[in-house]
Amino acid sequence: MPVQNSDANPIHRVLVVDDNEGAAKVLALLLSRSGYDTREAHNGRQAIQIAKDFRPEIVLLDLGMPIFDGFDVARQFLGTPGLDKVILIAVTGRGGDEWVQRTREAGFHYHLLKTIGPETILQFLEELVVPSQGSCATLAATQK
């Protein structure tokens, strides 16, 4: 079942952004089969273009990408009316306190490590609680 926001309205639109096209496709397909309306982007510029029309409620965003990294994309979203309320979730191979702090400062709500795998990301979205402004939680686990 898709995640719900504080107004108890289901969140259906998820933008998956990763320069690893295979990883993006697998995650978008899994989410789509679970009831989410998904789109993919494989670089930052493409993510911004797609988001302007698609208007996602959640963005799963890789940090290390060509043509605008995840931090650049987050800044663009936060500065664009209609995209400034999106739930930003960093999905990255970069962990540790420094990276979590950087994502928090950039406006991300969550920091997920790619090692958790697509199924765990789906479970995370199904249990998602929209955090308060200025917080950033981290999820790191090994895939079973």
C-alpha positions in Angstrom: 0.0 0.0 0.0 1.4 3.4 -0.9 2.7 5.6 1.9 0.4 8.2 3.4 1.1 11.8 4.3 -0.1 13.7 7.4 -3.4 14.4 5.7 -4.0 10.7 5.2 -3.9 11.0 1.4 -2.0 8.3 -0.3 1.2 9.3 -2.0 1.4 7.7 -5.4 3.9 9.7 -7.5 7.6 8.7 -7.0 10.5 9.9 -9.1 13.5 7.5 -9.1 16.7 9.3 -10.0 19.9 7.3 -10.5 22.6 7.3 -13.2 22.7 3.5 -12.9 19.9 2.9 -15.3 19.5 -0.8 -14.3 19.1 0.1 -10.7 16.6 2.8 -11.5 14.5 0.5 -13.7 14.4 -2.3 -11.1 13.3 0.1 -8.3 10.8 1.9 -10.5 9.3 -1.4 -11.6 9.0 -2.7 -8.1 7.3 0.4 -6.9 5.0 0.5 -9.9 3.9 -3.1 -9.3 3.2 -2.1 -5.7 0.8 0.7 -6.6 3.0 3.7 -7.1 3.0 5.9 -10.2 6.7 6.1 -11.0 9.0 7.9 -13.4 12.8 7.5 -13.9 15.5 9.9 -14.6 19.2 9.1 -15.1 20.8 12.4 -14.4 20.0 15.6 -12.5 18.9 17.7 -15.5 16.5 15.0 -16.6 15.1 14.7 -13.1 14.3 18.4 -13.0 12.6 18.3 -16.4 10.5 15.2 -15.6 9.5 16.6 -12.1 8.1 19.8 -13.6 5.4 17.9 -15.4 5.1 14.8 -13.2 5.0 16.6 -9.9 6.3 13.8 -7.7 5.4 13.6 -4.0 8.6 11.5 -3.2 12.0 11.7 -5.0 14.4 8.8 -4.5 17.6 10.6 -5.4 21.1 9.4 -6.0 23.8 11.9 -4.9 26.6 11.1 -7.3 25.3 11.8 -10.8 26.5 13.6 -13.9 24.8 16.8 -15.2 23.7 18.1 -11.7 24.4 15.9 -8.7 21.7 15.0 -6.1 22.5 18.1 -4.1 22.0 20.4 -7.1 18.7 18.7 -7.9 17.6 19.1 -4.3 18.3 22.8 -4.4 16.4 23.2 -7.6 13.4 21.3 -6.2 13.4 23.4 -3.0 13.5 26.6 -5.0 10.7 25.6 -7.4 7.1 26.3 -6.4 5.1 23.1 -6.7 8.3 21.0 -6.1 9.4 22.6 -2.8 7.2 20.3 -0.7 8.5 17.0 -2.2 9.8 14.4 0.2 13.5 14.1 -0.7 15.2 10.8 0.0 18.9 10.4 -0.7 19.7 6.9 -2.0 23.4 6.7 -2.0 26.5 4.6 -1.5 27.9 7.4 0.7 27.3 7.0 4.4 28.6 8.3 7.6 27.8 11.3 9.8 29.4 13.8 7.3 27.2 12.7 4.4 24.0 12.6 6.6 24.8 16.1 7.7 25.3 17.2 4.1 22.0 15.7 3.0 20.2 17.2 6.0 21.6 20.7 5.2 20.6 20.3 1.6 16.9 19.7 2.6 16.7 15.9 2.3 14.3 14.2 4.7 16.0 10.7 4.7 19.4 9.3 3.8 19.3 5.6 2.6 22.3 3.5 1.8 22.0 1.6 -1.5 23.1 -1.6 0.2 19.6 -2.0 1.7 18.2 -3.0 -1.7 15.0 -2.2 -3.6 12.7 -4.4 -1.5 13.8 -2.7 1.7 13.3 0.7 0.0 9.7 -0.4 -0.8 9.1 -1.4 2.8 10.5 1.9 3.9 8.2 3.8 1.7 5.2 1.8 2.9 6.0 2.8 6.5 7.1 6.3 5.7 6.3 9.0 8.2 6.9 12.6 6.9 9.5 14.0 9.3 9.6 17.5 10.6 11.5 20.2 8.7 15.3 20.1 9.3 15.5 16.5 10.3 17.2 13.7 8.4 17.0 10.1 9.3 19.4 7.4 8.1 18.6 3.8 7.2 21.4 1.3 6.6 21.0 -2.4 6.6 22.3 -5.3 4.6 20.1 -6.9 2.1 18.8 -10.4 3.0 
